[in-house]
């Protein structure tokens, strides 16, 4: 059996969501975390809620 030919991976474009941040700029948000016996919920928002 001849050796397999490797699949050529195509470069995926980088997708970013949200506003563009400048180099060195901090972006703040709020993380609401609720942990119960069976589940853990994490809800991340901006400062307006």
PyMOL Python script that loads the backbone (N, CA, C, O; Angstrom):
from pymol import cmd

cmd.read_pdbstr("""\
ATOM      1  N   UNK A   1       0.850  -1.165   0.000  1.00  0.00           N
ATOM      2  CA  UNK A   1       0.000   0.000   0.000  1.00  0.00           C
ATOM      3  C   UNK A   1       0.904   1.239   0.000  1.00  0.00           C
ATOM      4  O   UNK A   1       1.809   1.330   0.829  1.00  0.00           O
ATOM      5  N   UNK A   2       0.678   2.195  -0.914  1.00  0.00           N
ATOM      6  CA  UNK A   2       1.509   3.400  -0.937  1.00  0.00           C
ATOM      7  C   UNK A   2       1.201   4.298   0.263  1.00  0.00           C
ATOM      8  O   UNK A   2       0.101   4.238   0.812  1.00  0.00           O
ATOM      9  N   UNK A   3       2.170   5.136   0.678  1.00  0.00           N
ATOM     10  CA  UNK A   3       1.926   6.027   1.826  1.00  0.00           C
ATOM     11  C   UNK A   3       0.855   7.060   1.486  1.00  0.00           C
ATOM     12  O   UNK A   3       0.678   7.451   0.332  1.00  0.00           O
ATOM     13  N   UNK A   4       0.150   7.485   2.526  1.00  0.00           N
ATOM     14  CA  UNK A   4      -0.908   8.484   2.344  1.00  0.00           C
ATOM     15  C   UNK A   4      -0.312   9.843   2.031  1.00  0.00           C
ATOM     16  O   UNK A   4       0.760  10.203   2.516  1.00  0.00           O
ATOM     17  N   UNK A   5      -1.024  10.576   1.218  1.00  0.00           N
ATOM     18  CA  UNK A   5      -0.627  11.954   0.951  1.00  0.00           C
ATOM     19  C   UNK A   5      -1.296  12.834   2.000  1.00  0.00           C
ATOM     20  O   UNK A   5      -2.491  12.697   2.263  1.00  0.00           O
ATOM     21  N   UNK A   6      -0.529  13.731   2.592  1.00  0.00           N
ATOM     22  CA  UNK A   6      -1.067  14.610   3.620  1.00  0.00           C
ATOM     23  C   UNK A   6      -1.994  15.645   3.021  1.00  0.00           C
ATOM     24  O   UNK A   6      -1.797  16.099   1.894  1.00  0.00           O
ATOM     25  N   UNK A   7      -2.997  16.011   3.778  1.00  0.00           N
ATOM     26  CA  UNK A   7      -3.910  17.056   3.335  1.00  0.00           C
ATOM     27  C   UNK A   7      -3.234  18.404   3.501  1.00  0.00           C
ATOM     28  O   UNK A   7      -2.546  18.648   4.492  1.00  0.00           O
ATOM     29  N   UNK A   8      -3.433  19.263   2.538  1.00  0.00           N
ATOM     30  CA  UNK A   8      -2.865  20.605   2.604  1.00  0.00           C
ATOM     31  C   UNK A   8      -3.827  21.471   3.405  1.00  0.00           C
ATOM     32  O   UNK A   8      -4.992  21.621   3.035  1.00  0.00           O
ATOM     33  N   UNK A   9      -3.339  22.040   4.500  1.00  0.00           N
ATOM     34  CA  UNK A   9      -4.172  22.911   5.321  1.00  0.00           C
ATOM     35  C   UNK A   9      -4.129  24.316   4.750  1.00  0.00           C
ATOM     36  O   UNK A   9      -3.059  24.878   4.513  1.00  0.00           O
ATOM     37  N   UNK A  10      -5.312  24.871   4.535  1.00  0.00           N
ATOM     38  CA  UNK A  10      -5.399  26.243   4.052  1.00  0.00           C
ATOM     39  C   UNK A  10      -5.338  27.182   5.250  1.00  0.00           C
ATOM     40  O   UNK A  10      -5.861  26.871   6.321  1.00  0.00           O
ATOM     41  N   UNK A  11      -4.702  28.324   5.065  1.00  0.00           N
ATOM     42  CA  UNK A  11      -4.632  29.309   6.140  1.00  0.00           C
ATOM     43  C   UNK A  11      -6.016  29.901   6.359  1.00  0.00           C
ATOM     44  O   UNK A  11      -6.631  30.437   5.438  1.00  0.00           O
ATOM     45  N   UNK A  12      -6.494  29.796   7.592  1.00  0.00           N
ATOM     46  CA  UNK A  12      -7.789  30.346   7.951  1.00  0.00           C
ATOM     47  C   UNK A  12      -7.616  31.819   8.314  1.00  0.00           C
ATOM     48  O   UNK A  12      -6.692  32.157   9.053  1.00  0.00           O
ATOM     49  N   UNK A  13      -8.477  32.701   7.816  1.00  0.00           N
ATOM     50  CA  UNK A  13      -8.375  34.107   8.220  1.00  0.00           C
ATOM     51  C   UNK A  13      -8.774  34.261   9.689  1.00  0.00           C
ATOM     52  O   UNK A  13      -9.652  33.551  10.179  1.00  0.00           O
ATOM     53  N   UNK A  14      -8.132  35.180  10.375  1.00  0.00           N
ATOM     54  CA  UNK A  14      -8.413  35.422  11.788  1.00  0.00           C
ATOM     55  C   UNK A  14      -9.681  36.263  11.887  1.00  0.00           C
ATOM     56  O   UNK A  14      -9.755  37.347  11.310  1.00  0.00           O
ATOM     57  N   UNK A  15     -10.679  35.766  12.618  1.00  0.00           N
ATOM     58  CA  UNK A  15     -11.948  36.458  12.780  1.00  0.00           C
ATOM     59  C   UNK A  15     -12.006  37.004  14.197  1.00  0.00           C
ATOM     60  O   UNK A  15     -11.856  36.252  15.159  1.00  0.00           O
ATOM     61  N   UNK A  16     -12.222  38.307  14.332  1.00  0.00           N
ATOM     62  CA  UNK A  16     -12.374  38.919  15.649  1.00  0.00           C
ATOM     63  C   UNK A  16     -13.739  39.579  15.716  1.00  0.00           C
ATOM     64  O   UNK A  16     -14.192  40.195  14.751  1.00  0.00           O
ATOM     65  N   UNK A  17     -14.392  39.445  16.864  1.00  0.00           N
ATOM     66  CA  UNK A  17     -15.696  40.046  17.076  1.00  0.00           C
ATOM     67  C   UNK A  17     -15.565  41.164  18.092  1.00  0.00           C
ATOM     68  O   UNK A  17     -14.792  41.050  19.043  1.00  0.00           O
ATOM     69  N   UNK A  18     -16.301  42.226  17.906  1.00  0.00           N
ATOM     70  CA  UNK A  18     -16.276  43.324  18.846  1.00  0.00           C
ATOM     71  C   UNK A  18     -15.399  44.457  18.369  1.00  0.00           C
ATOM     72  O   UNK A  18     -14.846  44.404  17.271  1.00  0.00           O
ATOM     73  N   UNK A  19     -15.270  45.483  19.193  1.00  0.00           N
ATOM     74  CA  UNK A  19     -14.473  46.646  18.802  1.00  0.00           C
ATOM     75  C   UNK A  19     -12.987  46.313  18.750  1.00  0.00           C
ATOM     76  O   UNK A  19     -12.510  45.449  19.486  1.00  0.00           O
ATOM     77  N   UNK A  20     -12.277  46.989  17.895  1.00  0.00           N
ATOM     78  CA  UNK A  20     -10.838  46.786  17.774  1.00  0.00           C
ATOM     79  C   UNK A  20     -10.132  47.536  18.900  1.00  0.00           C
ATOM     80  O   UNK A  20     -10.359  48.731  19.090  1.00  0.00           O
ATOM     81  N   UNK A  21      -9.295  46.851  19.631  1.00  0.00           N
ATOM     82  CA  UNK A  21      -8.556  47.450  20.738  1.00  0.00           C
ATOM     83  C   UNK A  21      -7.164  47.825  20.254  1.00  0.00           C
ATOM     84  O   UNK A  21      -6.527  47.084  19.506  1.00  0.00           O
ATOM     85  N   UNK A  22      -6.713  48.976  20.690  1.00  0.00           N
ATOM     86  CA  UNK A  22      -5.367  49.413  20.346  1.00  0.00           C
ATOM     87  C   UNK A  22      -4.355  48.655  21.196  1.00  0.00           C
ATOM     88  O   UNK A  22      -4.706  48.093  22.234  1.00  0.00           O
ATOM     89  N   UNK A  23      -3.128  48.640  20.765  1.00  0.00           N
ATOM     90  CA  UNK A  23      -2.060  47.940  21.483  1.00  0.00           C
ATOM     91  C   UNK A  23      -1.886  48.551  22.871  1.00  0.00           C
ATOM     92  O   UNK A  23      -1.703  49.762  22.992  1.00  0.00           O
ATOM     93  N   UNK A  24      -1.940  47.733  23.911  1.00  0.00           N
ATOM     94  CA  UNK A  24      -1.755  48.196  25.281  1.00  0.00           C
ATOM     95  C   UNK A  24      -3.014  48.736  25.932  1.00  0.00           C
ATOM     96  O   UNK A  24      -2.973  49.144  27.092  1.00  0.00           O
ATOM     97  N   UNK A  25      -4.137  48.749  25.214  1.00  0.00           N
ATOM     98  CA  UNK A  25      -5.383  49.275  25.763  1.00  0.00           C
ATOM     99  C   UNK A  25      -6.118  48.160  26.509  1.00  0.00           C
ATOM    100  O   UNK A  25      -6.233  47.046  25.998  1.00  0.00           O
ATOM    101  N   UNK A  26      -6.611  48.450  27.701  1.00  0.00           N
ATOM    102  CA  UNK A  26      -7.358  47.476  28.496  1.00  0.00           C
ATOM    103  C   UNK A  26      -8.840  47.586  28.184  1.00  0.00           C
ATOM    104  O   UNK A  26      -9.363  48.689  28.023  1.00  0.00           O
ATOM    105  N   UNK A  27      -9.514  46.456  28.098  1.00  0.00           N
ATOM    106  CA  UNK A  27     -10.953  46.417  27.873  1.00  0.00           C
ATOM    107  C   UNK A  27     -11.571  45.719  29.074  1.00  0.00           C
ATOM    108  O   UNK A  27     -11.126  44.639  29.463  1.00  0.00           O
ATOM    109  N   UNK A  28     -12.593  46.329  29.662  1.00  0.00           N
ATOM    110  CA  UNK A  28     -13.194  45.813  30.879  1.00  0.00           C
ATOM    111  C   UNK A  28     -14.538  45.173  30.584  1.00  0.00           C
ATOM    112  O   UNK A  28     -15.223  45.546  29.632  1.00  0.00           O
ATOM    113  N   UNK A  29     -14.905  44.215  31.405  1.00  0.00           N
ATOM    114  CA  UNK A  29     -16.189  43.551  31.312  1.00  0.00           C
ATOM    115  C   UNK A  29     -16.576  43.019  32.676  1.00  0.00           C
ATOM    116  O   UNK A  29     -15.827  43.146  33.645  1.00  0.00           O
ATOM    117  N   UNK A  30     -17.758  42.421  32.741  1.00  0.00           N
ATOM    118  CA  UNK A  30     -18.273  41.867  33.989  1.00  0.00           C
ATOM    119  C   UNK A  30     -18.604  40.402  33.737  1.00  0.00           C
ATOM    120  O   UNK A  30     -19.248  40.073  32.740  1.00  0.00           O
ATOM    121  N   UNK A  31     -18.168  39.522  34.632  1.00  0.00           N
ATOM    122  CA  UNK A  31     -18.496  38.102  34.538  1.00  0.00           C
ATOM    123  C   UNK A  31     -19.366  37.725  35.729  1.00  0.00           C
ATOM    124  O   UNK A  31     -18.933  37.829  36.876  1.00  0.00           O
ATOM    125  N   UNK A  32     -20.597  37.286  35.458  1.00  0.00           N
ATOM    126  CA  UNK A  32     -21.503  36.792  36.490  1.00  0.00           C
ATOM    127  C   UNK A  32     -21.367  35.275  36.501  1.00  0.00           C
ATOM    128  O   UNK A  32     -21.587  34.623  35.480  1.00  0.00           O
ATOM    129  N   UNK A  33     -21.005  34.711  37.651  1.00  0.00           N
ATOM    130  CA  UNK A  33     -20.786  33.271  37.764  1.00  0.00           C
ATOM    131  C   UNK A  33     -21.773  32.705  38.776  1.00  0.00           C
ATOM    132  O   UNK A  33     -21.844  33.170  39.914  1.00  0.00           O
ATOM    133  N   UNK A  34     -22.537  31.695  38.351  1.00  0.00           N
ATOM    134  CA  UNK A  34     -23.476  31.004  39.232  1.00  0.00           C
ATOM    135  C   UNK A  34     -23.141  29.522  39.199  1.00  0.00           C
ATOM    136  O   UNK A  34     -23.176  28.896  38.140  1.00  0.00           O
ATOM    137  N   UNK A  35     -22.820  28.967  40.348  1.00  0.00           N
ATOM    138  CA  UNK A  35     -22.491  27.546  40.432  1.00  0.00           C
ATOM    139  C   UNK A  35     -23.508  26.862  41.336  1.00  0.00           C
ATOM    140  O   UNK A  35     -23.643  27.212  42.508  1.00  0.00           O
ATOM    141  N   UNK A  36     -24.220  25.889  40.787  1.00  0.00           N
ATOM    142  CA  UNK A  36     -25.142  25.090  41.583  1.00  0.00           C
ATOM    143  C   UNK A  36     -24.596  23.669  41.667  1.00  0.00           C
ATOM    144  O   UNK A  36     -23.491  23.392  41.200  1.00  0.00           O
ATOM    145  N   UNK A  37     -25.367  22.784  42.256  1.00  0.00           N
ATOM    146  CA  UNK A  37     -24.906  21.407  42.431  1.00  0.00           C
ATOM    147  C   UNK A  37     -24.678  20.717  41.087  1.00  0.00           C
ATOM    148  O   UNK A  37     -23.730  19.946  40.939  1.00  0.00           O
ATOM    149  N   UNK A  38     -25.547  20.993  40.102  1.00  0.00           N
ATOM    150  CA  UNK A  38     -25.475  20.288  38.825  1.00  0.00           C
ATOM    151  C   UNK A  38     -24.896  21.126  37.689  1.00  0.00           C
ATOM    152  O   UNK A  38     -24.412  20.557  36.710  1.00  0.00           O
ATOM    153  N   UNK A  39     -24.926  22.436  37.779  1.00  0.00           N
ATOM    154  CA  UNK A  39     -24.545  23.290  36.652  1.00  0.00           C
ATOM    155  C   UNK A  39     -23.685  24.452  37.109  1.00  0.00           C
ATOM    156  O   UNK A  39     -23.684  24.830  38.280  1.00  0.00           O
ATOM    157  N   UNK A  40     -22.959  25.003  36.160  1.00  0.00           N
ATOM    158  CA  UNK A  40     -22.219  26.244  36.370  1.00  0.00           C
ATOM    159  C   UNK A  40     -22.516  27.152  35.188  1.00  0.00           C
ATOM    160  O   UNK A  40     -22.342  26.750  34.037  1.00  0.00           O
ATOM    161  N   UNK A  41     -22.968  28.381  35.463  1.00  0.00           N
ATOM    162  CA  UNK A  41     -23.277  29.345  34.424  1.00  0.00           C
ATOM    163  C   UNK A  41     -22.297  30.500  34.513  1.00  0.00           C
ATOM    164  O   UNK A  41     -22.042  31.020  35.600  1.00  0.00           O
ATOM    165  N   UNK A  42     -21.750  30.901  33.383  1.00  0.00           N
ATOM    166  CA  UNK A  42     -20.884  32.070  33.305  1.00  0.00           C
ATOM    167  C   UNK A  42     -21.480  32.991  32.262  1.00  0.00           C
ATOM    168  O   UNK A  42     -21.634  32.600  31.105  1.00  0.00           O
ATOM    169  N   UNK A  43     -21.819  34.216  32.657  1.00  0.00           N
ATOM    170  CA  UNK A  43     -22.430  35.199  31.773  1.00  0.00           C
ATOM    171  C   UNK A  43     -21.509  36.412  31.732  1.00  0.00           C
ATOM    172  O   UNK A  43     -21.344  37.098  32.741  1.00  0.00           O
ATOM    173  N   UNK A  44     -20.910  36.685  30.576  1.00  0.00           N
ATOM    174  CA  UNK A  44     -19.950  37.776  30.434  1.00  0.00           C
ATOM    175  C   UNK A  44     -20.609  38.902  29.658  1.00  0.00           C
ATOM    176  O   UNK A  44     -21.165  38.681  28.582  1.00  0.00           O
ATOM    177  N   UNK A  45     -20.545  40.128  30.213  1.00  0.00           N
ATOM    178  CA  UNK A  45     -21.150  41.287  29.559  1.00  0.00           C
ATOM    179  C   UNK A  45     -20.165  42.447  29.579  1.00  0.00           C
ATOM    180  O   UNK A  45     -19.102  42.377  30.196  1.00  0.00           O
ATOM    181  N   UNK A  46     -20.548  43.516  28.887  1.00  0.00           N
ATOM    182  CA  UNK A  46     -19.771  44.745  28.987  1.00  0.00           C
ATOM    183  C   UNK A  46     -20.204  45.470  30.259  1.00  0.00           C
ATOM    184  O   UNK A  46     -21.032  44.959  31.013  1.00  0.00           O
ATOM    185  N   UNK A  47     -19.659  46.639  30.499  1.00  0.00           N
ATOM    186  CA  UNK A  47     -19.941  47.341  31.752  1.00  0.00           C
ATOM    187  C   UNK A  47     -21.386  47.804  31.859  1.00  0.00           C
ATOM    188  O   UNK A  47     -21.867  48.046  32.967  1.00  0.00           O
ATOM    189  N   UNK A  48     -22.096  47.934  30.736  1.00  0.00           N
ATOM    190  CA  UNK A  48     -23.478  48.393  30.797  1.00  0.00           C
ATOM    191  C   UNK A  48     -24.435  47.264  31.174  1.00  0.00           C
ATOM    192  O   UNK A  48     -25.616  47.519  31.406  1.00  0.00           O
ATOM    193  N   UNK A  49     -23.959  46.036  31.239  1.00  0.00           N
ATOM    194  CA  UNK A  49     -24.757  44.996  31.810  1.00  0.00           C
ATOM    195  C   UNK A  49     -25.255  43.919  30.948  1.00  0.00           C
ATOM    196  O   UNK A  49     -25.943  43.016  31.423  1.00  0.00           O
TER     197      UNK A  49
END
""", "prot")
cmd.dss("prot")
cmd.show_as("cartoon", "prot")
cmd.util.cbc("prot")
cmd.orient("prot")
